[in-house]
Amino acid sequence: MTTMLKSRSPVQQRSSHNGQETSLWSSGFGMKLEAVTPFLGKYRPFVGRCCQTCTPKSWESLFHRSIMDLGFCNVILVKEENTRFRGWLVRRLCYFLWSLEQHIPPCQDASQKIMESSGVQNLLSGRAPGGAGEGQMPDLVEKEVQRILGHIQAPPRPFLLRLFSWLLLRVLNCLFLNVQLHKGQMKMVHKAAQQGSPLVFLSTHKSILDGILLPFVLLSQGLGVLRVAWDSCACSPALRALLRNLGGLFLPPEANLSLDSSKGVLARAVIHAAMEQLLVSGQPLLIFLEEPPGAPGPRLSALGQAWLGLVVQAVHVGIVPDAMLVPVAITYDLVPDISCDIHQASSPLGLWRGALAVLQRLRSSWGCLHRVCVRVHLAQPFSLQEYTINARSCWSGRQTLEHLLQPVVLGQCTAVPDTEKEQEWTPTTGPLLAFKEEDQLLVRRLSRHILHASVASSAVMSTAIMATLLLFKHQKGVVLSQLLGEFSWLTEETLLRGFDVGFSGQLRCLVQHTLSLLRAHVILLRIHRGDLVVVPRPGPGLTHLARLSAELLPAFLSEAVGACAVRGLLAGRVPPEGPWELQGIELLSQSELHRQILLLLHLLPQDLLLLQPCQSSYCYCQEVLDRLIQCGLLVAEETPGSRPACDTGRQRLSAKLLWKPSGDFTDSDSDDFEEAEGRYFRLSQQSRCPDFFLFLCRLLSPLLKAFAQAAVFLRQGQLPDTEAGYTEQLFQFFQVTAQEEGIFEYVDPNLAISAVWTFRDLGVLQQTPSPAGPQLHLSPTFASRDNQDKLEQFIRQFICS
């Protein structure tokens, strides 16, 4: 791989807008710069190792030892060398020849095997409830089975797949600058495929294009036709028919009926048989575990968990001995506009409307010098069978947020119970209802485990770094020369925390490329010294920058939680606007820090934290504290007159240990040392610490400000109301408040939903059934103004202005 990817087209854009932009940019440095698009370097730190606690054998055996020696490949860069032929004509037909040479395994019609499965045969013979024995003729049941099966899948058409691959290759080259894939990650997937178990790819969901782009990428890497689990409600009948012929899978509407419905029983039996046949045939499967952007609701997809539950059930009953799960993530510089238009539309996506959206996007991309870069990430595969055996031992008791946090908020107690938070926002769908409660819990925790792995392996794009700097450090503007240095600093900090970045290249060109992508949300002003001032465009455009900056939050989440917890601990001791030296005088005990961090962890939604189910909150609190020490914000401090913590030679043994009978090893000796005091810390007085501390606190400010505004809205909201109606009220309140205060980063409908659901779990809002549907009421506990003020004060202690 070359060290630089040159621009695809030598034709320079001659529009007046881009001409002014280039002139303005060049004047900032006093010299004319050649436009160099960002490129990916050859060496990158490996991310995405599977969990060593839950899957130790996979962690060791499925890791590629020489992964650091492998570079990246641009999947959509197809040249004459990618074909078996050479010549002048081949260079002009290389896309077509490449599509003809793709290996597409013969796809047999599996309908006969599905009809012969035991579950479907029991229904046809009347031995199972809901089958032919309950007043239905076997012929009618068989026709119904065929109809349901036709809705679920169709045999892929090789000719249509090759034609679509050729057309998609041309479209992707017009939409994107590159689509990068790490060769070492692909090596691990091929190694897992050689184990003989079917591959199940479980992906995040950033755009509607993901369901088309990911199968294309994996087909080009020799994995065959990827079967994609689509949402039938998001596609029109014509589009569903096309996608089924390209390998798409759809759940029939009858699958979500109640268990006592005969149609629901029949549909679920056919779905189970279709999934069993798919896994036995060894075809790879793609499931989206994350809801697409713009979809209101929880982050984890109920539909994705339903498909994953079918895979878990097939392995559990022994249809296949094992399945290899591969967490997948895809990141964009900017998510293509066509996905936003699609998700904002109320009607399902159709062929004609989808084609128009693609044409509009192509029209806007033609002649554009700066196109979007895409990165596909494949984390380390792991064994489903191994996870199932080891994960059940990590389960422990959990309590609701109302029992854990409400007494602390109201000041009724100060101790936080030593137990985990129970917070499941994803509803259980029809196919999962037929599983045991233990299997449902396994699917939910496995989904969160995989989504955590996918997010941890995602590379941070340049637009996320730039949006974070402009929103949380320089909302009033920054000189370009200073912005260059801080862009490099934040990139290095991201790499130091074990997260990859999806770019590299000359710093000036990277910043130019990023600002050109964000040109609708920033303003470039020329100053007399020959420099430029970059100012975020005020108004609702800040909400877009906040969404982009959320992609960087996982890299700094531990430090951000710790900084906000320290801010809450100091809120009652020193003035919030007090000098940094005054705040550094205060001693912070380890027990107080653990308690404050735990309170914030309980308040933050599980969708944001994405903690691994095998990791306890206490361990995460210790990890947060360690991160604050490592980054230099906290410094260990000995209390006056206390014995030094490193003096282990003078530890006094307790009377219990002195009179312990010989041979009694029931208790650990280390538990019986007398410790008069715990560890204490101070805020570091280094010059860089105040700015870094404020930066970390502000990373969580959009969510915390949304929660604080939701607490204020309790005095104005019209209740009772439906959940959707109250969420709309709250979002309108966000918009009005943002216009008055000029703070727009929390004006997001998803943050409004998170606030309503968190308050419902906390016991602030109560849900009661009614003829018109479930209604939200204000609980009697928080009907008083005093308790509402306590809730707002509890949230605002973590917010740093």
DAVEN-V855322 format. One record per backbone hydrogen bond with DSSP energy under -1.0 kcal/mol. CO is the residue of the C=O (numbers start at 0). NH is the residue of the N-H. If there is no record, write none. Layout:
CO,NH / CO,NH
This chain:
14,18 / 15,19 / 16,20 / 17,21 / 18,22 / 19,23 / 20,24 / 21,25 / 22,26 / 25,28 / 25,30 / 47,379 / 50,54 / 54,58 / 55,59 / 56,60 / 57,61 / 63,66 / 65,68 / 66,69 / 70,182 / 72,180 / 73,76 / 75,77 / 78,81 / 79,82 / 86,90 / 88,92 / 92,96 / 93,97 / 94,98 / 95,99 / 96,100 / 109,113 / 110,114 / 111,115 / 113,116 / 116,120 / 117,121 / 118,122 / 119,123 / 120,124 / 121,126 / 121,127 / 122,131 / 127,130 / 130,133 / 136,140 / 137,141 / 138,142 / 139,143 / 140,144 / 141,145 / 142,146 / 143,147 / 144,148 / 145,149 / 146,150 / 147,151 / 148,152 / 151,249 / 156,160 / 157,161 / 158,162 / 159,163 / 160,164 / 161,165 / 162,166 / 163,167 / 164,168 / 165,169 / 166,170 / 167,171 / 168,172 / 170,174 / 171,175 / 177,373 / 178,74 / 179,375 / 180,72 / 181,185 / 182,186 / 183,187 / 184,188 / 185,189 / 186,190 / 187,191 / 188,192 / 189,193 / 191,194 / 192,195 / 197,323 / 198,284 / 199,325 / 200,286 / 201,327 / 202,288 / 206,209 / 208,211 / 208,212 / 209,213 / 211,215 / 212,216 / 213,217 / 214,218 / 215,219 / 217,222 / 218,221 / 226,285 / 227,248 / 230,233 / 233,348 / 235,239 / 236,240 / 237,241 / 238,242 / 239,243 / 240,244 / 242,247 / 243,246 / 244,156 / 246,227 / 248,229 / 251,254 / 252,255 / 253,256 / 257,260 / 260,264 / 261,265 / 262,266 / 263,267 / 264,268 / 265,269 / 266,270 / 267,271 / 268,272 / 269,273 / 270,274 / 271,275 / 272,276 / 273,277 / 274,278 / 275,279 / 276,280 / 277,282 / 283,226 / 284,200 / 285,228 / 286,202 / 288,300 / 291,294 / 298,290 / 300,304 / 301,305 / 302,306 / 303,307 / 304,308 / 305,309 / 306,310 / 307,311 / 308,312 / 309,313 / 310,314 / 311,315 / 312,316 / 313,318 / 322,383 / 323,199 / 324,381 / 325,201 / 326,378 / 327,203 / 328,376 / 330,374 / 335,338 / 336,340 / 337,341 / 338,342 / 339,343 / 348,235 / 349,353 / 350,354 / 351,355 / 352,356 / 353,357 / 354,358 / 355,359 / 356,360 / 357,361 / 358,362 / 359,363 / 360,364 / 361,365 / 364,367 / 371,176 / 372,332 / 373,179 / 374,330 / 376,328 / 381,324 / 382,386 / 383,387 / 384,388 / 385,389 / 386,390 / 390,393 / 398,421 / 399,403 / 400,404 / 404,408 / 405,409 / 406,411 / 406,412 / 416,418 / 419,398 / 428,432 / 431,434 / 435,439 / 436,440 / 437,441 / 438,442 / 439,443 / 440,444 / 441,445 / 442,446 / 443,447 / 444,448 / 445,449 / 446,450 / 447,451 / 448,452 / 449,453 / 450,454 / 451,455 / 452,456 / 459,501 / 460,464 / 461,465 / 462,466 / 463,467 / 464,468 / 465,469 / 466,470 / 467,471 / 468,472 / 468,473 / 473,476 / 477,533 / 478,482 / 479,483 / 480,484 / 481,485 / 482,486 / 483,487 / 484,488 / 485,489 / 486,490 / 487,491 / 488,492 / 489,493 / 490,494 / 491,495 / 493,498 / 494,497 / 499,459 / 503,38 / 505,509 / 506,510 / 507,511 / 508,512 / 509,513 / 510,514 / 511,515 / 512,516 / 513,517 / 517,520 / 520,536 / 522,534 / 524,532 / 526,529 / 530,526 / 531,479 / 532,524 / 533,477 / 534,522 / 538,541 / 539,542 / 540,544 / 541,545 / 542,546 / 543,547 / 544,548 / 545,549 / 547,550 / 548,551 / 551,554 / 555,559 / 556,560 / 557,561 / 558,562 / 559,563 / 560,564 / 561,565 / 562,566 / 563,567 / 564,568 / 565,569 / 569,572 / 569,573 / 574,577 / 578,582 / 579,583 / 587,680 / 588,592 / 589,593 / 590,594 / 591,595 / 592,596 / 593,597 / 594,598 / 595,599 / 596,600 / 597,601 / 598,602 / 599,603 / 604,608 / 605,609 / 611,614 / 615,619 / 616,620 / 617,621 / 618,622 / 619,623 / 620,624 / 621,625 / 622,626 / 623,627 / 624,628 / 625,629 / 626,630 / 627,632 / 627,633 / 628,631 / 632,683 / 634,681 / 638,641 / 643,646 / 645,647 / 651,673 / 653,657 / 654,658 / 656,659 / 660,663 / 667,670 / 668,671 / 671,653 / 678,589 / 679,636 / 680,587 / 681,634 / 687,691 / 688,692 / 689,693 / 690,694 / 691,695 / 692,696 / 693,697 / 699,703 / 700,704 / 701,705 / 702,706 / 703,707 / 704,708 / 705,709 / 706,710 / 707,711 / 708,712 / 711,714 / 712,715 / 712,716 / 720,775 / 721,725 / 722,726 / 723,727 / 724,728 / 725,729 / 726,730 / 727,731 / 728,732 / 729,733 / 730,734 / 731,735 / 732,736 / 733,737 / 734,738 / 735,739 / 736,740 / 737,741 / 743,746 / 745,747 / 747,751 / 748,752 / 749,753 / 750,754 / 751,755 / 752,756 / 753,757 / 754,758 / 755,759 / 756,760 / 757,761 / 758,763 / 758,764 / 763,778 / 765,776 / 767,774 / 769,772 / 774,767 / 775,720 / 776,765 / 783,787 / 784,788 / 785,789 / 786,790 / 787,791 / 788,792 / 789,793 / 790,794 / 791,795 / 792,796 / 794,797 / 795,798
